[in-house]
């Protein structure tokens, strides 16, 4: 099946339909803005608002902003809280590892005049976020970092009457998500930028789990489940979207490609690192957040390659340091989330990027 056979159908998952099979990945922590979400929607794709790290009230404000900018469908991504590693049987080891990591980070913090944060667990208030969305009109709700459970998916269906998609990194996760009632899954390969969507972070693995490439994972999952599959990881242009469509995906999800759009909230040093090609490659690291995530291989990622598996504790520990480095314009000490296709990133309005992606997808000059 060719891209020409698929592209005109757009993206359909249950009651959701958008003209183009292009999803702008939710990028928590700043890059995703209401303007970016709305811009993607206006161009015919699916923009995803990132609710990770936000309170329900803050999320609702951003959702309202999106809805003031567009009447087209958009989605909301929610992080699942997961278990607190400091409540596990290994909590003494985790606590010791965090104390050691704090000491390791002290010179970096001193260099930036920053005080390291408290290494703590935070509740993502998932149920409250679902309740807050009842006053709005998202077209899709997605979950990352675990199985949302049949009860939570059922609540979304009951309260919002929209489909649910779950990020997965293996066929086992995909089958479990569908068993819980997911209407679609997002198959995230190892090439993806930012946090891996692993349901469980294996501390014995540098990548937290299997390093399955997107194409291989997609083929496995399409054969395993009977719900729509969105492909994510290393997809940087329309030709790559066409490729995953030909493999059976209903859409391609791109994140890194949108980081330097005018509408993105990407910081100035982050943008410069991407556009100036300041770094040579990417690496999957726990250095910034305590959970495996793909970043440009900067000095911080290189120095702290053995950070503990403790999320979100490490995220809160390093956050003030990263904020100070960002304010100082120092890209070498901030998380530079980027997928393996990062070299194709270009600046400009989101409308121009979407037009190019559509032209590449449909083989138009």
KERO-660698 format. One record per residue (C-alpha): residue in one letter; x, y, z; residue number from 1. Coordinates in Angstrom, 3 decimals. Example, Ala and Ser with C-alpha at 12.3 -4.5 7.8 and 13.67 -1.06 7.14 Angstrom:
aa:A&east:12.300&north:-4.500&up:7.800&i:1
aa:S&east:13.670&north:-1.060&up:7.140&i:2
***
This chain:
aa:X&east:0.000&north:0.000&up:0.000&i:1
aa:X&east:1.466&north:3.378&up:-0.985&i:2
aa:X&east:1.284&north:6.700&up:0.838&i:3
aa:X&east:-0.991&north:7.987&up:-1.922&i:4
aa:X&east:-3.501&north:5.281&up:-1.010&i:5
aa:X&east:-3.467&north:6.253&up:2.651&i:6
aa:X&east:-2.813&north:9.980&up:2.985&i:7
aa:X&east:-6.232&north:11.252&up:1.772&i:8
aa:X&east:-7.972&north:9.264&up:4.526&i:9
aa:X&east:-6.236&north:11.341&up:7.185&i:10
aa:X&east:-6.050&north:10.106&up:10.760&i:11
aa:X&east:-9.096&north:8.395&up:12.235&i:12
aa:X&east:-9.378&north:6.878&up:15.707&i:13
aa:X&east:-12.950&north:6.305&up:16.777&i:14
aa:X&east:-14.722&north:9.668&up:16.812&i:15
aa:X&east:-11.490&north:11.548&up:16.045&i:16
aa:X&east:-10.664&north:12.531&up:12.474&i:17
aa:X&east:-8.072&north:14.967&up:11.167&i:18
aa:X&east:-7.129&north:15.600&up:7.549&i:19
aa:X&east:-3.470&north:14.598&up:7.746&i:20
aa:X&east:-1.914&north:11.503&up:9.371&i:21
aa:X&east:0.579&north:13.723&up:11.193&i:22
aa:X&east:0.756&north:14.059&up:14.974&i:23
aa:X&east:2.867&north:16.675&up:16.739&i:24
aa:X&east:4.192&north:14.855&up:19.803&i:25
aa:X&east:3.478&north:16.303&up:23.250&i:26
aa:X&east:6.708&north:17.810&up:24.581&i:27
aa:X&east:6.436&north:18.558&up:28.291&i:28
aa:X&east:8.518&north:21.133&up:30.098&i:29
aa:X&east:8.122&north:24.053&up:27.718&i:30
aa:X&east:8.402&north:23.245&up:23.986&i:31
aa:X&east:4.710&north:22.476&up:23.522&i:32
aa:X&east:2.605&north:25.651&up:23.617&i:33
aa:X&east:-1.047&north:26.345&up:22.821&i:34
aa:X&east:0.115&north:28.236&up:19.722&i:35
aa:X&east:2.023&north:25.190&up:18.473&i:36
aa:X&east:-0.878&north:22.819&up:19.151&i:37
aa:X&east:-3.348&north:25.119&up:17.421&i:38
aa:X&east:-1.005&north:25.746&up:14.504&i:39
aa:X&east:-0.696&north:22.032&up:13.814&i:40
aa:X&east:-4.466&north:21.638&up:14.079&i:41
aa:X&east:-5.145&north:24.521&up:11.716&i:42
aa:X&east:-2.796&north:22.937&up:9.171&i:43
aa:X&east:-4.719&north:19.667&up:9.253&i:44
aa:X&east:-2.671&north:17.612&up:11.716&i:45
aa:X&east:-3.178&north:16.636&up:15.333&i:46
aa:X&east:-1.490&north:18.857&up:17.884&i:47
aa:X&east:-0.967&north:17.312&up:21.322&i:48
aa:X&east:-0.906&north:19.419&up:24.476&i:49
aa:X&east:1.568&north:18.106&up:27.060&i:50
aa:X&east:0.047&north:17.952&up:30.562&i:51
aa:X&east:3.056&north:16.305&up:32.216&i:52
aa:X&east:4.377&north:18.170&up:35.302&i:53
aa:X&east:1.358&north:20.519&up:35.254&i:54
aa:X&east:-1.341&north:20.915&up:37.874&i:55
aa:X&east:-4.910&north:20.285&up:36.684&i:56
aa:X&east:-5.589&north:24.026&up:36.854&i:57
aa:X&east:-2.510&north:24.924&up:34.814&i:58
aa:X&east:-3.412&north:22.270&up:32.241&i:59
aa:X&east:-6.955&north:23.624&up:31.999&i:60
aa:X&east:-5.640&north:27.138&up:31.316&i:61
aa:X&east:-3.538&north:25.882&up:28.434&i:62
aa:X&east:-6.416&north:23.810&up:27.049&i:63
aa:X&east:-8.658&north:26.879&up:27.136&i:64
aa:X&east:-5.964&north:28.817&up:25.278&i:65
aa:X&east:-5.828&north:26.134&up:22.566&i:66
aa:X&east:-9.599&north:26.263&up:22.192&i:67
aa:X&east:-9.516&north:30.043&up:21.794&i:68
aa:X&east:-7.063&north:29.637&up:18.937&i:69
aa:X&east:-8.748&north:26.848&up:16.965&i:70
aa:X&east:-11.993&north:24.933&up:16.694&i:71
aa:X&east:-10.245&north:21.945&up:15.146&i:72
aa:X&east:-9.438&north:18.706&up:16.991&i:73
aa:X&east:-6.462&north:18.519&up:19.329&i:74
aa:X&east:-5.253&north:16.027&up:21.915&i:75
aa:X&east:-3.975&north:16.029&up:25.493&i:76
aa:X&east:-1.195&north:13.792&up:26.808&i:77
aa:X&east:-1.081&north:12.835&up:30.479&i:78
aa:X&east:1.844&north:11.305&up:32.353&i:79
aa:X&east:0.966&north:8.478&up:34.725&i:80
aa:X&east:2.415&north:8.875&up:38.220&i:81
aa:X&east:3.826&north:5.388&up:38.572&i:82
aa:X&east:5.270&north:4.063&up:41.811&i:83
aa:X&east:7.568&north:6.033&up:44.102&i:84
aa:X&east:10.960&north:4.272&up:44.074&i:85
aa:X&east:11.487&north:5.517&up:47.633&i:86
aa:X&east:8.531&north:3.363&up:48.660&i:87
aa:X&east:9.968&north:0.211&up:47.091&i:88
aa:X&east:11.829&north:-2.581&up:48.912&i:89
aa:X&east:15.007&north:-1.101&up:47.417&i:90
aa:X&east:14.323&north:2.352&up:48.880&i:91
aa:X&east:17.526&north:2.402&up:50.949&i:92
aa:X&east:19.615&north:1.794&up:47.836&i:93
aa:X&east:17.672&north:4.417&up:45.898&i:94
aa:X&east:18.055&north:6.979&up:48.677&i:95
aa:X&east:21.796&north:6.334&up:48.848&i:96
aa:X&east:22.100&north:6.631&up:45.075&i:97
aa:X&east:20.270&north:9.955&up:45.132&i:98
aa:X&east:22.531&north:11.275&up:47.884&i:99
aa:X&east:25.582&north:10.240&up:45.884&i:100
aa:X&east:24.184&north:11.884&up:42.762&i:101
aa:X&east:23.505&north:15.110&up:44.650&i:102
aa:X&east:27.173&north:15.169&up:45.681&i:103
aa:X&east:28.230&north:14.458&up:42.098&i:104
aa:X&east:26.145&north:17.370&up:40.823&i:105
aa:X&east:27.418&north:19.865&up:43.414&i:106
aa:X&east:30.222&north:21.290&up:41.213&i:107
aa:X&east:27.783&north:21.860&up:38.336&i:108
aa:X&east:25.329&north:23.610&up:40.637&i:109
aa:X&east:28.067&north:25.775&up:42.150&i:110
aa:X&east:29.290&north:26.783&up:38.713&i:111
aa:X&east:25.831&north:28.150&up:37.912&i:112
aa:X&east:25.140&north:29.552&up:41.361&i:113
aa:X&east:22.180&north:27.207&up:41.706&i:114
aa:X&east:20.829&north:25.260&up:44.667&i:115
aa:X&east:19.881&north:21.717&up:43.786&i:116
aa:X&east:16.234&north:20.816&up:44.286&i:117
aa:X&east:14.635&north:18.300&up:46.604&i:118
aa:X&east:14.687&north:14.794&up:45.160&i:119
aa:X&east:11.014&north:13.985&up:45.592&i:120
aa:X&east:8.044&north:12.140&up:44.195&i:121
aa:X&east:5.161&north:14.063&up:42.655&i:122
aa:X&east:1.647&north:12.899&up:41.929&i:123
aa:X&east:0.512&north:13.766&up:38.409&i:124
aa:X&east:-3.103&north:14.054&up:39.672&i:125
aa:X&east:-4.322&north:12.016&up:36.749&i:126
aa:X&east:-7.937&north:11.616&up:37.891&i:127
aa:X&east:-8.204&north:15.335&up:38.576&i:128
aa:X&east:-6.853&north:16.164&up:35.123&i:129
aa:X&east:-9.500&north:13.963&up:33.520&i:130
aa:X&east:-12.178&north:15.745&up:35.539&i:131
aa:X&east:-10.797&north:19.136&up:34.483&i:132
aa:X&east:-10.957&north:18.133&up:30.823&i:133
aa:X&east:-14.707&north:17.567&up:31.144&i:134
aa:X&east:-15.173&north:21.335&up:30.698&i:135
aa:X&east:-13.278&north:21.250&up:27.403&i:136
aa:X&east:-13.312&north:19.413&up:24.075&i:137
aa:X&east:-10.146&north:17.421&up:23.412&i:138
aa:X&east:-10.469&north:14.973&up:20.556&i:139
aa:X&east:-8.023&north:12.446&up:21.991&i:140
aa:X&east:-6.475&north:11.663&up:25.378&i:141
aa:X&east:-3.166&north:9.797&up:25.515&i:142
aa:X&east:-1.256&north:8.303&up:28.440&i:143
aa:X&east:2.478&north:7.781&up:28.885&i:144
aa:X&east:4.602&north:5.782&up:31.371&i:145
aa:X&east:2.294&north:2.862&up:32.034&i:146
aa:X&east:-1.030&north:1.106&up:31.746&i:147
aa:X&east:-3.773&north:3.604&up:32.623&i:148
aa:X&east:-6.069&north:0.691&up:33.643&i:149
aa:X&east:-9.536&north:-0.213&up:32.452&i:150
aa:X&east:-11.073&north:1.988&up:35.136&i:151
aa:X&east:-9.260&north:5.153&up:34.020&i:152
aa:X&east:-9.818&north:4.532&up:30.311&i:153
aa:X&east:-13.452&north:3.838&up:31.075&i:154
aa:X&east:-13.674&north:7.135&up:32.936&i:155
aa:X&east:-12.305&north:9.014&up:29.915&i:156
aa:X&east:-14.824&north:7.284&up:27.670&i:157
aa:X&east:-17.675&north:8.026&up:30.057&i:158
aa:X&east:-16.825&north:11.619&up:30.915&i:159
aa:X&east:-15.212&north:12.934&up:27.727&i:160
aa:X&east:-16.573&north:10.518&up:25.108&i:161
aa:X&east:-13.304&north:10.553&up:23.187&i:162
aa:X&east:-10.838&north:7.807&up:22.229&i:163
aa:X&east:-7.784&north:6.946&up:24.313&i:164
aa:X&east:-4.290&north:6.054&up:23.064&i:165
aa:X&east:-1.438&north:4.653&up:25.143&i:166
aa:X&east:2.296&north:4.936&up:24.471&i:167
aa:X&east:3.935&north:1.499&up:24.272&i:168
aa:X&east:7.437&north:0.217&up:23.613&i:169
aa:X&east:6.782&north:-3.524&up:23.236&i:170
aa:X&east:4.146&north:-5.959&up:22.054&i:171
aa:X&east:3.444&north:-6.968&up:25.661&i:172
aa:X&east:2.671&north:-3.373&up:26.569&i:173
aa:X&east:0.515&north:-2.979&up:23.448&i:174
aa:X&east:-1.535&north:-6.065&up:24.280&i:175
aa:X&east:-1.991&north:-4.937&up:27.882&i:176
aa:X&east:-3.096&north:-1.470&up:26.774&i:177
aa:X&east:-5.695&north:-2.909&up:24.424&i:178
aa:X&east:-6.889&north:-5.291&up:27.151&i:179
aa:X&east:-7.453&north:-2.224&up:29.338&i:180
aa:X&east:-9.621&north:-0.655&up:26.644&i:181
aa:X&east:-7.229&north:1.559&up:24.673&i:182
aa:X&east:-8.655&north:2.640&up:21.321&i:183
aa:X&east:-5.174&north:3.022&up:19.824&i:184
aa:X&east:-1.522&north:2.642&up:20.748&i:185
aa:X&east:1.507&north:4.794&up:20.026&i:186
aa:X&east:4.433&north:2.521&up:19.137&i:187
aa:X&east:7.545&north:4.377&up:20.266&i:188
aa:X&east:10.852&north:3.107&up:18.930&i:189
aa:X&east:14.298&north:3.632&up:20.406&i:190
aa:X&east:15.007&north:6.509&up:17.977&i:191
aa:X&east:12.505&north:8.811&up:19.716&i:192
aa:X&east:13.674&north:11.981&up:21.416&i:193
aa:X&east:12.852&north:12.766&up:25.028&i:194
aa:X&east:11.625&north:10.246&up:27.549&i:195
aa:X&east:11.112&north:6.657&up:26.524&i:196
aa:X&east:7.533&north:5.579&up:27.110&i:197
aa:X&east:8.639&north:2.428&up:28.931&i:198
aa:X&east:6.133&north:1.191&up:31.471&i:199
aa:X&east:8.977&north:-0.046&up:33.692&i:200
aa:X&east:12.500&north:1.349&up:33.794&i:201
aa:X&east:14.947&north:-1.516&up:34.174&i:202
aa:X&east:17.897&north:-0.102&up:36.184&i:203
aa:X&east:20.190&north:-2.799&up:34.786&i:204
aa:X&east:19.747&north:-1.441&up:31.251&i:205
aa:X&east:21.208&north:1.883&up:30.125&i:206
aa:X&east:18.166&north:2.368&up:27.899&i:207
aa:X&east:15.751&north:1.117&up:30.553&i:208
aa:X&east:14.607&north:-1.754&up:28.343&i:209
aa:X&east:14.770&north:-3.156&up:24.806&i:210
aa:X&east:16.230&north:-0.906&up:22.110&i:211
aa:X&east:13.698&north:-1.874&up:19.444&i:212
aa:X&east:13.820&north:0.319&up:16.313&i:213
aa:X&east:10.574&north:1.998&up:15.286&i:214
aa:X&east:10.181&north:0.020&up:12.042&i:215
aa:X&east:10.649&north:-3.306&up:13.810&i:216
aa:X&east:8.375&north:-2.396&up:16.726&i:217
aa:X&east:5.680&north:-1.102&up:14.388&i:218
aa:X&east:5.686&north:-4.294&up:12.332&i:219
aa:X&east:5.413&north:-6.407&up:15.477&i:220
aa:X&east:2.615&north:-4.373&up:17.028&i:221
aa:X&east:0.543&north:-4.049&up:13.850&i:222
aa:X&east:0.534&north:-7.841&up:13.699&i:223
aa:X&east:-0.299&north:-8.160&up:17.391&i:224
aa:X&east:-3.215&north:-5.786&up:18.079&i:225
aa:X&east:-6.345&north:-4.881&up:16.153&i:226
aa:X&east:-6.511&north:-1.187&up:17.064&i:227
aa:X&east:-4.977&north:1.752&up:15.158&i:228
aa:X&east:-1.241&north:2.184&up:15.673&i:229
aa:X&east:0.564&north:5.539&up:15.573&i:230
aa:X&east:4.301&north:5.230&up:14.926&i:231
aa:X&east:6.814&north:7.376&up:16.824&i:232
aa:X&east:10.587&north:7.579&up:16.916&i:233
aa:X&east:13.031&north:9.004&up:14.385&i:234
aa:X&east:10.267&north:10.280&up:12.081&i:235
aa:X&east:11.530&north:13.616&up:10.821&i:236
aa:X&east:9.859&north:14.306&up:7.466&i:237
aa:X&east:6.903&north:13.479&up:5.269&i:238
aa:X&east:8.733&north:10.655&up:3.546&i:239
aa:X&east:9.211&north:8.956&up:6.919&i:240
aa:X&east:5.512&north:9.409&up:7.648&i:241
aa:X&east:4.701&north:7.789&up:4.306&i:242
aa:X&east:6.992&north:4.911&up:5.197&i:243
aa:X&east:5.236&north:4.111&up:8.483&i:244
aa:X&east:1.846&north:4.434&up:6.805&i:245
aa:X&east:2.950&north:1.845&up:4.276&i:246
aa:X&east:3.854&north:-0.427&up:7.210&i:247
aa:X&east:0.350&north:-0.209&up:8.604&i:248
aa:X&east:0.447&north:2.784&up:10.935&i:249
aa:X&east:-2.463&north:5.243&up:10.837&i:250
aa:X&east:-0.155&north:8.219&up:11.460&i:251
aa:X&east:3.390&north:9.262&up:12.199&i:252
aa:X&east:4.186&north:11.192&up:15.358&i:253
aa:X&east:6.953&north:13.805&up:15.121&i:254
aa:X&east:8.341&north:15.835&up:18.012&i:255
aa:X&east:11.897&north:16.960&up:17.332&i:256
aa:X&east:10.908&north:18.350&up:13.913&i:257
aa:X&east:8.713&north:20.951&up:15.662&i:258
aa:X&east:11.224&north:22.133&up:18.276&i:259
aa:X&east:12.462&north:25.139&up:16.293&i:260
aa:X&east:9.084&north:26.310&up:15.045&i:261
aa:X&east:8.370&north:29.940&up:15.880&i:262
aa:X&east:5.400&north:28.860&up:17.988&i:263
aa:X&east:7.352&north:26.350&up:20.107&i:264
aa:X&east:8.444&north:27.258&up:23.628&i:265
aa:X&east:11.936&north:25.816&up:23.094&i:266
aa:X&east:14.576&north:27.878&up:24.903&i:267
aa:X&east:17.156&north:29.922&up:23.009&i:268
aa:X&east:20.183&north:27.755&up:23.941&i:269
aa:X&east:18.233&north:24.609&up:23.084&i:270
aa:X&east:17.362&north:26.023&up:19.651&i:271
aa:X&east:20.954&north:27.067&up:19.016&i:272
aa:X&east:22.254&north:23.606&up:19.886&i:273
aa:X&east:19.887&north:22.039&up:17.355&i:274
aa:X&east:20.415&north:24.541&up:14.557&i:275
aa:X&east:24.151&north:25.147&up:14.991&i:276
aa:X&east:24.821&north:21.390&up:15.123&i:277
aa:X&east:26.851&north:22.059&up:18.280&i:278
aa:X&east:26.784&north:18.391&up:19.246&i:279
aa:X&east:27.564&north:15.383&up:17.114&i:280
aa:X&east:24.996&north:12.811&up:18.195&i:281
aa:X&east:22.378&north:11.760&up:20.722&i:282
aa:X&east:22.409&north:9.483&up:23.745&i:283
aa:X&east:19.787&north:7.824&up:25.930&i:284
aa:X&east:20.479&north:8.998&up:29.472&i:285
aa:X&east:18.961&north:9.250&up:32.970&i:286
aa:X&east:21.220&north:12.199&up:33.826&i:287
aa:X&east:18.529&north:14.879&up:33.721&i:288
aa:X&east:15.403&north:13.196&up:35.086&i:289
aa:X&east:16.212&north:9.725&up:36.407&i:290
aa:X&east:14.332&north:8.104&up:33.545&i:291
aa:X&east:15.841&north:7.074&up:30.181&i:292
aa:X&east:15.476&north:9.869&up:27.635&i:293
aa:X&east:17.211&north:10.677&up:24.364&i:294
aa:X&east:19.121&north:13.957&up:24.376&i:295
aa:X&east:21.868&north:15.548&up:22.351&i:296
aa:X&east:25.111&north:14.258&up:23.857&i:297
aa:X&east:26.211&north:17.394&up:25.680&i:298
aa:X&east:28.650&north:17.776&up:28.567&i:299
aa:X&east:26.090&north:17.092&up:31.295&i:300
aa:X&east:24.905&north:13.864&up:29.683&i:301
aa:X&east:28.509&north:12.760&up:29.199&i:302
aa:X&east:29.650&north:13.545&up:32.759&i:303
aa:X&east:26.653&north:11.986&up:34.454&i:304
aa:X&east:26.089&north:8.842&up:32.451&i:305
aa:X&east:25.401&north:6.701&up:35.519&i:306
aa:X&east:22.600&north:8.698&up:37.111&i:307
aa:X&east:20.233&north:6.637&up:39.278&i:308
aa:X&east:16.956&north:5.213&up:38.040&i:309
aa:X&east:14.740&north:7.435&up:40.186&i:310
aa:X&east:12.044&north:9.407&up:38.402&i:311
aa:X&east:10.803&north:12.073&up:39.000&i:312
aa:X&east:13.237&north:12.553&up:41.887&i:313
aa:X&east:16.228&north:13.294&up:39.657&i:314
aa:X&east:14.056&north:15.622&up:37.555&i:315
aa:X&east:13.327&north:17.757&up:40.625&i:316
aa:X&east:16.925&north:17.492&up:41.827&i:317
aa:X&east:18.394&north:18.864&up:38.593&i:318
aa:X&east:15.622&north:21.286&up:37.672&i:319
aa:X&east:17.078&north:24.422&up:39.361&i:320
aa:X&east:20.489&north:23.691&up:37.857&i:321
aa:X&east:18.988&north:23.290&up:34.396&i:322
aa:X&east:16.958&north:26.483&up:34.806&i:323
aa:X&east:20.071&north:28.440&up:35.782&i:324
aa:X&east:22.000&north:27.032&up:32.835&i:325
aa:X&east:19.160&north:27.945&up:30.484&i:326
aa:X&east:19.053&north:31.504&up:31.840&i:327
aa:X&east:22.802&north:31.750&up:31.290&i:328
aa:X&east:22.473&north:30.424&up:27.729&i:329
aa:X&east:24.575&north:27.343&up:28.524&i:330
aa:X&east:23.295&north:24.455&up:26.409&i:331
aa:X&east:25.965&north:22.126&up:27.776&i:332
aa:X&east:24.111&north:21.718&up:31.077&i:333
aa:X&east:20.472&north:21.399&up:29.998&i:334
aa:X&east:18.379&north:18.548&up:28.638&i:335
aa:X&east:18.401&north:18.804&up:24.866&i:336
aa:X&east:15.769&north:16.192&up:24.039&i:337
aa:X&east:16.141&north:15.160&up:20.414&i:338
aa:X&east:15.356&north:12.146&up:18.263&i:339
aa:X&east:17.843&north:10.574&up:15.891&i:340
aa:X&east:16.496&north:12.664&up:12.999&i:341
aa:X&east:17.430&north:15.937&up:14.709&i:342
aa:X&east:19.772&north:17.128&up:11.958&i:343
aa:X&east:16.803&north:17.868&up:9.708&i:344
aa:X&east:15.331&north:20.441&up:12.129&i:345
aa:X&east:14.688&north:23.860&up:10.589&i:346
aa:X&east:13.338&north:27.153&up:11.982&i:347
aa:X&east:10.186&north:28.913&up:10.833&i:348
aa:X&east:6.418&north:29.046&up:11.303&i:349
aa:X&east:4.614&north:25.799&up:12.077&i:350
aa:X&east:2.376&north:26.385&up:9.049&i:351
aa:X&east:5.428&north:26.195&up:6.770&i:352
aa:X&east:6.652&north:22.987&up:8.385&i:353
aa:X&east:3.232&north:21.367&up:8.093&i:354
aa:X&east:2.970&north:22.410&up:4.436&i:355
aa:X&east:6.358&north:20.842&up:3.741&i:356
aa:X&east:5.469&north:17.642&up:5.568&i:357
aa:X&east:2.228&north:17.382&up:3.600&i:358
aa:X&east:4.036&north:17.960&up:0.301&i:359
aa:X&east:6.652&north:15.335&up:1.148&i:360
aa:X&east:3.954&north:12.911&up:2.262&i:361
aa:X&east:1.988&north:13.220&up:-0.941&i:362
aa:X&east:5.067&north:13.458&up:-3.207&i:363
aa:X&east:4.191&north:16.960&up:-4.377&i:364
aa:X&east:7.022&north:19.374&up:-5.250&i:365
***
